[in-house]
Amino acid sequence: MEYLETALIFIAAAAITGITVWVTRLKTRGVMRVIINSLAGGAIIACLSAFNIIVLPLNIFNALLVGVLGVPGAGVVIAAAMLL
């Protein structure tokens, strides 16, 4: 079980690094798109939690992850919530 947690930490660190590099290379229009998508991702997480479909922690990291990655990001957040 420890190996799984370590692997998830490395994957999360790589994803955060990649997203940070990608966001800093975007033009202003791209940054606005990420902000709008992140707000939409936060709304999706809030709706899922409000209707007790699945209880997910609503924080800036989860909203950014769903906002940047879209539906696959929501899958990652849900999978992480199930594993932890």
Phi, psi and omega in degrees: 000328180295326181293324179295316179296318179296318179295318178296323178295317178295320178295317179295319179296319178295320179294317179297318178297315180297318179294319179297315178297317181296316182293322181290339178272349181286156173279177182301322179299320179292323179294320177297323178296318179296320180296314180295316179296324179293320176296320177294320177298319176296322178294320178297315179297318180296320179293317179298320180286325183292324181267012179055030174291311173205135183269115180238144176289132179264106176219173185294325180296314180295319179296318178294319180297315178291323180293321182280317185267346179075220182298319175299327176295322176297321177296321178295316180296317179295317178296319178295321178294324179289323182284327183264000000 
